[in-house]
Amino acid sequence: MAIVEVTVVPLGTGDTSLSRYVAECQKVLRNEDAIEYQLTPMGTIIEGELDVIFEVIKKLHEVPFQNGAMRVSTSIKIDDRRDKEASMGQKLASVDHKLD
């Protein structure tokens, strides 16, 4: 299972606020049953099978275009651990445990 951070940024929209684009991307994620996701202030974390995540990212990348943007920059950071199961929750719990 992979954990991916994705940030989709529409460019040249004439407005510094991007929350309407973020909201539209979150609507896409709500309809994806094969993944878990978490919105953060700087992007979205997605957990699932890597092939599925890539398909979801393609949909997210298209959202700003569908909402009038003429240019989009999408950044992806992938954590694909194959020696043991990892999840968003497990990674956070591991750090919390070390804080005790």
Backbone as JSON Lines, residues from 0, in Angstrom:
{"i":0,"aa":"M","n":[0.86,-1.18,0.0],"ca":[0.0,0.0,0.0],"c":[0.9,1.24,0.0]}
{"i":1,"aa":"A","n":[0.52,2.22,-0.78],"ca":[1.29,3.45,-0.89],"c":[0.58,4.6,-0.17]}
{"i":2,"aa":"I","n":[1.39,5.56,0.23],"ca":[0.89,6.82,0.79],"c":[1.45,7.91,-0.11]}
{"i":3,"aa":"V","n":[0.56,8.75,-0.63],"ca":[0.96,9.77,-1.59],"c":[0.44,11.12,-1.14]}
{"i":4,"aa":"E","n":[1.3,12.13,-1.23],"ca":[0.88,13.5,-1.01],"c":[0.76,14.17,-2.38]}
{"i":5,"aa":"V","n":[-0.38,14.77,-2.64],"ca":[-0.6,15.43,-3.93],"c":[-1.09,16.86,-3.69]}
{"i":6,"aa":"T","n":[-0.55,17.76,-4.5],"ca":[-0.97,19.15,-4.48],"c":[-1.27,19.57,-5.91]}
{"i":7,"aa":"V","n":[-2.48,20.01,-6.16],"ca":[-2.92,20.44,-7.48],"c":[-3.12,21.95,-7.43]}
{"i":8,"aa":"V","n":[-2.39,22.67,-8.29],"ca":[-2.43,24.13,-8.25],"c":[-2.82,24.68,-9.62]}
{"i":9,"aa":"P","n":[-3.99,25.31,-9.72],"ca":[-4.34,25.99,-10.96],"c":[-3.56,27.31,-11.06]}
{"i":10,"aa":"L","n":[-3.08,27.62,-12.23],"ca":[-2.29,28.84,-12.43],"c":[-3.04,29.81,-13.32]}
{"i":11,"aa":"G","n":[-2.8,31.1,-13.08],"ca":[-3.39,32.12,-13.94],"c":[-4.89,32.25,-13.81]}
{"i":12,"aa":"T","n":[-5.41,32.05,-12.6],"ca":[-6.86,32.11,-12.42],"c":[-7.36,33.53,-12.17]}
{"i":13,"aa":"G","n":[-6.43,34.45,-11.9],"ca":[-6.84,35.82,-11.61],"c":[-7.3,36.03,-10.18]}
{"i":14,"aa":"D","n":[-7.17,35.01,-9.34],"ca":[-7.61,35.09,-7.95],"c":[-6.59,34.35,-7.08]}
{"i":15,"aa":"T","n":[-6.27,34.91,-5.94],"ca":[-5.31,34.25,-5.06],"c":[-5.95,33.13,-4.23]}
{"i":16,"aa":"S","n":[-7.26,33.11,-4.13],"ca":[-7.95,32.06,-3.39],"c":[-8.11,30.82,-4.28]}
{"i":17,"aa":"L","n":[-7.76,29.66,-3.72],"ca":[-7.88,28.4,-4.46],"c":[-8.87,27.43,-3.82]}
{"i":18,"aa":"S","n":[-9.57,27.87,-2.78],"ca":[-10.41,26.95,-2.02],"c":[-11.53,26.34,-2.85]}
{"i":19,"aa":"R","n":[-12.03,27.03,-3.84],"ca":[-13.11,26.43,-4.65],"c":[-12.57,25.26,-5.48]}
{"i":20,"aa":"Y","n":[-11.32,25.36,-5.92],"ca":[-10.7,24.24,-6.65],"c":[-10.43,23.08,-5.7]}
{"i":21,"aa":"V","n":[-9.98,23.38,-4.5],"ca":[-9.73,22.35,-3.5],"c":[-11.04,21.62,-3.18]}
{"i":22,"aa":"A","n":[-12.11,22.37,-3.02],"ca":[-13.41,21.76,-2.72],"c":[-13.85,20.83,-3.84]}
{"i":23,"aa":"E","n":[-13.63,21.23,-5.08],"ca":[-14.01,20.38,-6.22],"c":[-13.16,19.11,-6.24]}
{"i":24,"aa":"C","n":[-11.89,19.22,-5.9],"ca":[-11.03,18.02,-5.81],"c":[-11.5,17.1,-4.7]}
{"i":25,"aa":"Q","n":[-11.9,17.67,-3.57],"ca":[-12.39,16.85,-2.46],"c":[-13.66,16.1,-2.84]}
{"i":26,"aa":"K","n":[-14.49,16.71,-3.67],"ca":[-15.7,16.02,-4.16],"c":[-15.34,14.79,-4.97]}
{"i":27,"aa":"V","n":[-14.28,14.89,-5.77],"ca":[-13.82,13.73,-6.55],"c":[-13.37,12.64,-5.58]}
{"i":28,"aa":"L","n":[-12.6,13.0,-4.57],"ca":[-12.09,12.02,-3.62],"c":[-13.2,11.32,-2.85]}
{"i":29,"aa":"R","n":[-14.27,12.02,-2.55],"ca":[-15.41,11.43,-1.83],"c":[-16.01,10.25,-2.58]}
{"i":30,"aa":"N","n":[-15.89,10.27,-3.9],"ca":[-16.49,9.22,-4.73],"c":[-15.54,8.06,-4.99]}
{"i":31,"aa":"E","n":[-14.37,8.07,-4.38],"ca":[-13.38,7.01,-4.59],"c":[-13.39,6.06,-3.4]}
{"i":32,"aa":"D","n":[-13.92,4.86,-3.6],"ca":[-14.05,3.89,-2.51],"c":[-12.75,3.14,-2.2]}
{"i":33,"aa":"A","n":[-11.84,3.05,-3.16],"ca":[-10.66,2.2,-3.01],"c":[-9.49,2.9,-2.34]}
{"i":34,"aa":"I","n":[-9.69,4.12,-1.84],"ca":[-8.62,4.87,-1.2],"c":[-9.1,5.47,0.11]}
{"i":35,"aa":"E","n":[-8.14,5.85,0.93],"ca":[-8.38,6.7,2.09],"c":[-7.68,8.01,1.79]}
{"i":36,"aa":"Y","n":[-8.19,9.11,2.31],"ca":[-7.53,10.39,2.06],"c":[-7.72,11.32,3.25]}
{"i":37,"aa":"Q","n":[-6.81,12.29,3.31],"ca":[-6.87,13.3,4.37],"c":[-6.44,14.64,3.77]}
{"i":38,"aa":"L","n":[-7.31,15.63,3.86],"ca":[-6.98,16.97,3.44],"c":[-6.07,17.62,4.47]}
{"i":39,"aa":"T","n":[-5.04,18.3,4.02],"ca":[-4.16,19.07,4.9],"c":[-4.14,20.52,4.37]}
{"i":40,"aa":"P","n":[-3.6,21.44,5.12],"ca":[-3.58,22.83,4.65],"c":[-2.75,23.04,3.37]}
{"i":41,"aa":"M","n":[-1.84,22.1,3.07],"ca":[-0.94,22.29,1.93],"c":[-1.11,21.25,0.83]}
{"i":42,"aa":"G","n":[-2.04,20.34,0.97],"ca":[-2.22,19.28,-0.02],"c":[-3.16,18.23,0.53]}
{"i":43,"aa":"T","n":[-3.16,17.08,-0.14],"ca":[-4.0,15.96,0.28],"c":[-3.14,14.71,0.33]}
{"i":44,"aa":"I","n":[-3.3,13.92,1.4],"ca":[-2.62,12.64,1.55],"c":[-3.6,11.55,1.12]}
{"i":45,"aa":"I","n":[-3.14,10.66,0.24],"ca":[-3.98,9.57,-0.25],"c":[-3.28,8.25,0.07]}
{"i":46,"aa":"E","n":[-4.06,7.28,0.53],"ca":[-3.53,5.96,0.88],"c":[-4.29,4.91,0.08]}
{"i":47,"aa":"G","n":[-3.55,3.99,-0.54],"ca":[-4.19,2.92,-1.3],"c":[-3.19,2.23,-2.2]}
{"i":48,"aa":"E","n":[-3.71,1.45,-3.13],"ca":[-2.86,0.79,-4.12],"c":[-2.36,1.85,-5.1]}
{"i":49,"aa":"L","n":[-1.08,1.77,-5.45],"ca":[-0.44,2.82,-6.25],"c":[-1.13,3.03,-7.59]}
{"i":50,"aa":"D","n":[-1.49,1.95,-8.28],"ca":[-2.17,2.11,-9.58],"c":[-3.48,2.87,-9.44]}
{"i":51,"aa":"V","n":[-4.22,2.59,-8.38],"ca":[-5.49,3.28,-8.13],"c":[-5.22,4.75,-7.83]}
{"i":52,"aa":"I","n":[-4.21,5.01,-7.01],"ca":[-3.88,6.39,-6.66],"c":[-3.52,7.19,-7.9]}
{"i":53,"aa":"F","n":[-2.74,6.61,-8.8],"ca":[-2.38,7.32,-10.03],"c":[-3.62,7.69,-10.85]}
{"i":54,"aa":"E","n":[-4.59,6.82,-10.9],"ca":[-5.84,7.11,-11.61],"c":[-6.59,8.26,-10.93]}
{"i":55,"aa":"V","n":[-6.6,8.25,-9.61],"ca":[-7.26,9.31,-8.85],"c":[-6.54,10.64,-9.08]}
{"i":56,"aa":"I","n":[-5.22,10.63,-9.06],"ca":[-4.45,11.86,-9.28],"c":[-4.74,12.43,-10.66]}
{"i":57,"aa":"K","n":[-4.88,11.58,-11.65],"ca":[-5.23,12.05,-13.0],"c":[-6.57,12.79,-12.97]}
{"i":58,"aa":"K","n":[-7.54,12.24,-12.25],"ca":[-8.84,12.91,-12.12],"c":[-8.7,14.25,-11.41]}
{"i":59,"aa":"L","n":[-7.89,14.27,-10.34],"ca":[-7.69,15.52,-9.6],"c":[-7.01,16.58,-10.46]}
{"i":60,"aa":"H","n":[-6.05,16.16,-11.26],"ca":[-5.33,17.08,-12.14],"c":[-6.28,17.75,-13.15]}
{"i":61,"aa":"E","n":[-7.31,17.04,-13.54],"ca":[-8.26,17.57,-14.52],"c":[-9.27,18.54,-13.92]}
{"i":62,"aa":"V","n":[-9.48,18.48,-12.62],"ca":[-10.49,19.32,-11.97],"c":[-10.33,20.8,-12.27]}
{"i":63,"aa":"P","n":[-9.16,21.41,-12.1],"ca":[-9.04,22.84,-12.39],"c":[-9.34,23.17,-13.86]}
{"i":64,"aa":"F","n":[-8.93,22.3,-14.77],"ca":[-9.24,22.52,-16.18],"c":[-10.75,22.54,-16.4]}
{"i":65,"aa":"Q","n":[-11.44,21.62,-15.73],"ca":[-12.9,21.55,-15.86],"c":[-13.59,22.76,-15.24]}
{"i":66,"aa":"N","n":[-12.84,23.5,-14.43],"ca":[-13.4,24.68,-13.76],"c":[-12.77,25.98,-14.25]}
{"i":67,"aa":"G","n":[-12.25,25.96,-15.49],"ca":[-11.82,27.19,-16.14],"c":[-10.34,27.5,-16.14]}
{"i":68,"aa":"A","n":[-9.53,26.77,-15.41],"ca":[-8.08,27.03,-15.41],"c":[-7.5,26.61,-16.76]}
{"i":69,"aa":"M","n":[-6.51,27.34,-17.22],"ca":[-5.87,27.01,-18.48],"c":[-4.49,26.37,-18.27]}
{"i":70,"aa":"R","n":[-4.01,26.38,-17.03],"ca":[-2.72,25.77,-16.7],"c":[-2.8,25.21,-15.29]}
{"i":71,"aa":"V","n":[-2.22,24.01,-15.09],"ca":[-2.27,23.34,-13.79],"c":[-0.91,22.72,-13.49]}
{"i":72,"aa":"S","n":[-0.44,22.93,-12.27],"ca":[0.79,22.3,-11.8],"c":[0.43,21.32,-10.68]}
{"i":73,"aa":"T","n":[0.78,20.05,-10.87],"ca":[0.48,19.03,-9.88],"c":[1.78,18.42,-9.36]}
{"i":74,"aa":"S","n":[1.93,18.43,-8.04],"ca":[3.11,17.85,-7.4],"c":[2.71,16.59,-6.65]}
{"i":75,"aa":"I","n":[3.55,15.56,-6.76],"ca":[3.27,14.27,-6.15],"c":[4.5,13.81,-5.36]}
{"i":76,"aa":"K","n":[4.27,13.37,-4.12],"ca":[5.32,12.75,-3.3],"c":[4.81,11.37,-2.9]}
{"i":77,"aa":"I","n":[5.59,10.32,-3.19],"ca":[5.15,8.94,-2.98],"c":[6.0,8.25,-1.91]}
{"i":78,"aa":"D","n":[5.33,7.61,-0.95],"ca":[5.96,6.73,0.02],"c":[5.38,5.34,-0.24]}
{"i":79,"aa":"D","n":[6.16,4.47,-0.86],"ca":[5.69,3.14,-1.25],"c":[6.55,2.11,-0.52]}
{"i":80,"aa":"R","n":[6.11,1.71,0.65],"ca":[6.87,0.78,1.48],"c":[6.41,-0.64,1.21]}
{"i":81,"aa":"R","n":[7.37,-1.54,0.9],"ca":[7.0,-2.9,0.54],"c":[7.52,-3.96,1.49]}
{"i":82,"aa":"D","n":[8.24,-3.55,2.53],"ca":[8.74,-4.55,3.47],"c":[7.73,-4.88,4.55]}
{"i":83,"aa":"K","n":[6.75,-3.97,4.77],"ca":[5.68,-4.25,5.72],"c":[4.54,-3.28,5.44]}
{"i":84,"aa":"E","n":[3.38,-3.58,6.01],"ca":[2.21,-2.72,5.84],"c":[2.45,-1.37,6.51]}
{"i":85,"aa":"A","n":[2.06,-0.32,5.84],"ca":[2.15,1.01,6.42],"c":[0.87,1.76,6.08]}
{"i":86,"aa":"S","n":[0.47,2.63,6.97],"ca":[-0.71,3.45,6.73],"c":[-0.47,4.82,7.33]}
{"i":87,"aa":"M","n":[-1.33,5.76,6.98],"ca":[-1.23,7.1,7.55],"c":[-1.29,7.02,9.07]}
{"i":88,"aa":"G","n":[-2.27,6.29,9.57],"ca":[-2.47,6.16,11.01],"c":[-1.3,5.48,11.69]}
{"i":89,"aa":"Q","n":[-0.77,4.43,11.08],"ca":[0.37,3.71,11.65],"c":[1.59,4.6,11.73]}
{"i":90,"aa":"K","n":[1.83,5.4,10.7],"ca":[2.99,6.29,10.7],"c":[2.88,7.32,11.82]}
{"i":91,"aa":"L","n":[1.71,7.88,12.0],"ca":[1.5,8.86,13.08],"c":[1.62,8.2,14.45]}
{"i":92,"aa":"A","n":[1.06,7.01,14.58],"ca":[1.13,6.3,15.86],"c":[2.57,5.96,16.22]}
{"i":93,"aa":"S","n":[3.38,5.63,15.25],"ca":[4.78,5.32,15.49],"c":[5.51,6.52,16.08]}
{"i":94,"aa":"V","n":[5.25,7.7,15.54],"ca":[5.87,8.91,16.06],"c":[5.34,9.21,17.46]}
{"i":95,"aa":"D","n":[4.01,9.12,17.64],"ca":[3.42,9.37,18.95],"c":[4.02,8.46,20.02]}
{"i":96,"aa":"H","n":[4.21,7.19,19.68],"ca":[4.78,6.23,20.62],"c":[6.17,6.66,21.07]}
{"i":97,"aa":"K","n":[6.94,7.2,20.15],"ca":[8.31,7.63,20.46],"c":[8.33,8.92,21.27]}
{"i":98,"aa":"L","n":[7.23,9.63,21.35],"ca":[7.15,10.84,22.15],"c":[6.91,10.56,23.63]}
{"i":99,"aa":"D","n":[6.44,9.35,23.93],"ca":[6.13,8.97,25.33],"c":[7.38,8.79,26.16]}
